[in-house]
Amino acid sequence: MTKELDLKFYYSKPLDSGLIFKIVPYGKQFGHHIRLTNGEQMTNELIDLIRKGFKHGLK
């Protein structure tokens, strides 16, 4: 069993980041999938991506 955390958020367009391992179209949005395997992956870039997804969800 691997220990990992899968994060998924939606945004209006595909985002470009090495942290995103999969982007799936979902209606007029795109689901972005991020897989974390250690705490060192908790970077400012990751937090910025999560914020974008959160703000998009509030619209």
Buried (B, 14 or more C-beta within 10 A) or exposed (E): EEEEEEBEBBBEEEBEBEBBEEBEEEEEBBBBBBBBEEEEBEEEEBEEBBEBBEEBEEE
